[in-house]
Amino acid sequence: MLYVTDEDRLPRYAQLADDLRRQIDSGQLAPGAPVPSESELAATYGMSRTSVRNALEALRQLGLVRTTKGSGTHVREQRQQLIRRVPDRYQWEKDRVHLPEYERRSAGSAEQDTGLPTDRFEFRAQYDDTPATDDLAHVFGISPGTTLLHRTYRTRDRQAGGFPIGVGASYLVRDMVQSNPDLLDPTKEPWPGGTQHQLFTIGIELDRIIDELVTRPPTRGEADALGIDAKGTSVFVLRKISIDTADRVVEVNDSVLPGDSTKLVYVAKLRRWSAE
């Protein structure tokens, strides 16, 4: 344990934050372990509770600890980084549409993005009908209020505190997909082959996908769902717009991904100059 002194140059809260960070990096404070309380740290390091709070806030902003009301501050569990490679990921999904079911069932997008085995994840889906907002109506090219099938997905990593690797909401035009009743049934999830295979069952082939990406601070609900600090970690908000070969928008998917454990890789293929 490093005891800070009046002679040290850094602000006292920064010295405490550095010492706790070293304990976390070395494993002395293991993932999921409780951090000593404010009063214990104040007594141990001989500083005010205000300085202790500032030190813990600095660690929260680095994504090293999380504080939960009623249970105190804990070292954050190390998450497996999610790496989404675009456009390779979408082509991978399309290529799997014609594979046998046992192959489609063997791995999904979560396994592809993280490299983790299927049994590491817990998947949940909820379906409900919702009227199209002005925003969604504009994207789909339909009238506001048109009934959409709203699907919410949570894929949790069982070994990372049980928090989702992301939260997502998918929207389909109900009239477009209801010809296959299985597409309206959440008990059919996780669907082998994902949304592209679901659309294939009603004769829809995707032509292209548009990604719209922004970053922002999370809402309190998003921070709680993802297990991140609302003040210290930003989120990626990814809107994926799927367009079929008839030039129709057939799905809109809004995902919120934790910024501290997500890497988005975009590859732009360039046309070669023609020979002169």
N, C-alpha and C positions, 0 to 999 in steps of 0.2 A: 504494500500500500504506500502510495506517495503522499506525503503530508505537505501541503502548500505552506509557504512562508511569506512574510511581509516583503522579503527581499526579491521575490520573483517578479519579473517584469510584466507578464501577462495579467489581464484582469483575473480576479480570483475565480469567477465563475468559469472562465475559459480554461484555467488550470484544472479545475475539477472535471470539466467536460473532457479534457484531454486524458486525464487519468482514467476516467470511466471508459472512454473509448479504447484505451490500451487494454483494459481488463476484458472488454468485449472481444477485441481482436485476438487476444491470447487464449480465449476460452475460459478465463477465470470466471467471467459472467457468461454463462452458456446461453444459447438461444432458448427463449421461453422462460429463463430464470428471472425471478423478481429482482429489481434494483432496490437497494436499501431505501427506506423511507426518507422523506425530506428532513425529518427531525434527526434520524440516525446519521445522515450525511452531514448535517449542520454540526452535530456534536463531534463526529469523527474528524472533520476537516477544520473545525474551529471557524466557521463562517456563518453568516446570516442565512435564514431560510429563503430570503429573496435571491441571494446569490445561487443557492442550490436550485431554485426554480429556474433561474436563467440558464444554468448548466444543463438541466434536463430538457429545457426547451431547445437548446442548441443541438442536443442529441436527437430529439424528435425531428428537427428540421433536416438532419442528416439521414433520417430513416433508420436509426439504430435502435430506438426504443419506441414503445407505444404505451400510452396511458389510457386505462379504462376506468370509468367512474365506478367506485366501489371495490376495485381490485388492485389499484395502484399501477406502478410503472414496471414494465417487463422488457427484457431484451427481445427485439423482434426476431422471429424465426426466419432463417434464411430461405428465401423463395428460389425456386428454379426459374431461371430467366426464360421468358417467353420470347422467341425470335420468330417474327412473322416476315417471311420473304415474299415480296410481291414483285412480279406477277406469278412467280413459280408456284406459290401456294394455291392460287386459283386454278391454274392449269392442272396441278396435281389432283385437286378435287374433281375436275371435269374428267380427267383420264380414268378415275376410279368408277365412274358411273356405270360402265359396261362390264366391270369385274363381277365375278360370282359373289353372292352375299357373304360367304364366309370370309372372303378377302376384305370386303368393305367393312365387315364387322370387326376385323382384327385391329384396326387403328382408325382414329378420327383426327380432326384438326388439332385437338389439344395435344395428342401424342406427337403429331407431326411438328408442332411449334415448340415443344419442350424437350422431345427426345425421351420422355418418360413412358413406362409401361402403362397399359390400360388399367390395371388393378390399382394404380396409384390415385386414380381419380374417382370422384363421386359426382354424378351428373343428375341435374334436376331440370325439369321443364314445366312451365305452366302456360296454358292457352286460355285466351278469352277473346271475345269480340269487342271491338272498339270503333267508334266513328272516326273517320279520317279528319285530322286537324287541317287547318289551312296549309301548314307547312308540308305535311305528307301528301295532301291532295295535289299540291303544286308539283311535287316530285313525281308522283305516279301519273299525273295528267288526268285526274278524276275529279268529281265534284266533292267539295267538303261534305262530311257526314256520311260518305260511302262506307259501308261496313268493311273493316279490315280484320283479318285474323292476326291477333297480337300474341306473340310467343316470347316468353322471357326464359333465358337460360342462365344457369349457374353451374360452372365446372370447378369443383373444389379439389385442391391438392391435399390429400389426407395427411401428408407429412410436413405441411407448412402452416400449422395452426388451424387448418380447416378453412382457410380463407379462399375465395374464388381467385382464379388466375385472371378473371375479368367478368364483367356483367354485361349482358347483351339483351337487346330487344329486337325482334324480327317482325316485319310487317308484310303480309301478303293480302292481296285483294280476295276476299272470301269467295265472291262469285267466280273467280278465275280458278280456284283450287278445289271447290267443294265437290267436283265430279268424282274425286277419290276420297271417300269418307275417312280413310286411314290418315289423310293429311290433316284432319281436324281432331285427331285423337292423341292427346299428350302421352298416353300409355305406350305408344309406339316408339317413343324416344328412349335412348338415343337411336336415331334412324341410321342404319348402315349406309354410308355414302353421303349423309348430310343433305342439305337443302338442294344441291344440284341434282341428286338422285330423286328426291321428292318431286321436283319439277319435271324430271324426265318421265315419271309415271303418268303425267297428264300431258305429255307430248311437247314439253317446253325445253329448248336447248338454249343455253346462254351464249351470247355473242361477245359480250364485253362486260367488264365491271369497272365502275368508277369509285375511287376512294377519295373521300373528303376528310381531311385530318386537321384537328385543332388541338391545342393544349390549353388547360385552364386549371385553377384550383378545384378540388372536388367539392361537391355539396356534402353536408354532414351525413346524409344517408349513404352516399357513395363511399365516403371515407369509412363509415362503419361496416358497410358490406364488404369492402376490399381489405379491411384491416390495416389501413394506412392513416397517417396523421393528417387531419384536414388542413393544417397550417404548413406542414413541412414537405408534403409530397404532391406534386401535380399529377394530373391524369391526362392520358391521350383520349380524345373523343373521336372515334373513327366511324364515319358513316359510309357504308358500302352499298352502292346502288347497282343492282344486277339488271342487265338489259338483255332481252332475248333476241333471237334471229329475226323476229318480226319488228324489231325496234321498239318493243314495249318495256317499260319498267315493270319487272315482275316481283322484285323483292327489295325492300329497304331494311338494312340492318344497322342499328346504332349500338356500338360497343364502347364501354368505358374500361380502360386498361390502366393499371397502376404504373406510373411513370418511372418508378425506381426499379422495376423488374421486367420491363418490356423494351424490346429492341425491334424497330421496324426497319426492314431492309428493302429498298426500292431499287430495282435494276431497270435502266432505260436502254433498250436495244436500239441502236442507231443504224440507219441505212448507210451502206457503203457508197462512196462516190462511184459513179460509173466510169469505166475505163475511157480515157480520151483517145 
